[in-house]
């Protein structure tokens, strides 16, 4: 997510925590009940967002409705964050397509090879008059057969 989105999440959490604290401060004065401290209300907002809310929710209807809406908003925020994170992890980056042998040879850090360099495959590369194909053939890595792998160890 971008910096603006993170800033908006922090501001929204602080505003919601402050709103919860104000409602919980006014409610007990009017009808009685327990009060929340300001820090508890802020930590409550962050706890809900981090999916670890405190154990004592508000006992009045206003606070419960506020917490319910905050839970719904946090569900949207955390779902969007997770989907964004997963998409960035899965699609790490795309390299440009290679459309010709010349483009393959010009790329840095690439290697190419074949499982077997016998028969028509070997004849095609070794007798090809194209200079790019000859360069490709000279730089090609050949996978050893299991018997050759054992004998080279």
N, C-alpha and C positions, 0 to 999 in steps of 0.2 A: 504494500500500500504506500501511497505517497505521504510526504510529510504533512500536507494539509489534512489528509484523512486522519492521521495519528493525532494531530493537534485538535481536530474536531472531536475525536473520541475522548481525549483528556478533558476538554472543555465541557462536553456533554455530561461526562461522569461527575465532574465537579459541580455543575449546575444541578444535576439530579440529586446528588448528595446534599447539597445546600437546601434544595426544595424539600427533601424528606426531613431534614433537620427542622426546617421552619414549620412544617405541618405537625411534626411530633412535638414541637415546643408549644404551638398554639393549642393543640388538641387537649393536652392534659390541663392547661389553664382553664379551658371552657368546661370540660366534662370529667376531668380526672384521668389518671392512668400514668403509665411510665413515660419518661422522657428519654430521648437519645441525646448523647453528647454530639457535638459537631464532628469530632474525629471519628466517632462510631458510625455516623451517617456517611461520611466520606469513604471509610473503609468498607462499609456495607455495599456501597455502589461499586467499588473495585472488586470486592469479593464476589458479587453476583456476576460481574463481567468475566472474572477469571474462573467461574464455575465452582467457587468455594465460598458460598455465602455464610454469614454468621448464623448461629443456631436460633437466635431469638428474633423472629420477625415482628413487625409492628402488630399491636393488638387492636387497633382501630380500623374501621373500614377505609378511611382515606389513605392511611399508610399502606394497607394491604392492596388497594387498587393501584397506588403508585408503584409498589414493588412488582405487582403483576405486569404493568406496562413496561417497567424497566427490564423484567425478565424477557419479555417479548422482544424488546429492542436489542438486548444483549444476545439473544438467539440469532437475530439477523446479523449483528456485528461479528460475532464469532464464526458464524457459518460463512460469511463473505471472506473473513480473514483466512479461514482454513482452506477454502476453495482456491483463493489466490495463492496461498503458500504451496498447495499441492500442484497447481498448474505451473508454478515457477520451478518446482523440484522436478517434475516429470519432463517438461520441455526446457531443457537446459540451454539450448541454443541450436540454431540450424546453420550448417555450413552451406555455402552456395553450391549449386549443382555443378557437376563436372560433365561437360557436353562433348569433349573431344579428348583424344590421347594427349595432345599438346597441353591442354589445361591440367591434366593429371600430372604430367612431368614437371610443370612449372610450380606446382604447389609445394610448399615447404612442409616438412614433417610427415609426409605421407609415405606409406610403403604398400606394396602390392605383391601378390604372389599367387601360386597355384599349388594344388595338391600333387599334381603329377605333370612333369614336363616331357612326356614321351609322345610318340605318334604324331597325329595331325596338329595337335596343339604346339608341339615343339617346332615342327616344320613351318607352320604359319608364322610364328614369331621369328625364327632364325633366318628365313628366306625372304621376309617382307622387305621390299625396297624402300619403304617409308622410313625416314631417319628417326622420326618420333617413335615408331614401333621398334626399331632397333635399340634405341635408348631404353625404352620400356623393358625390352627383353633382357638387356644387360643388368638392369637394376632389380629385376624380378627375383623374389625369394621363393625357393621351392621347399615345400614341406617334405621332410624325410619320411620314408616308409617306416613302420614300426621296427622292422629288422635293422634298418640303417640307424635309427635312433638308438637302439640298444648297442650296436657296434661302435658308435661314436662316444659313448659314455665311458 
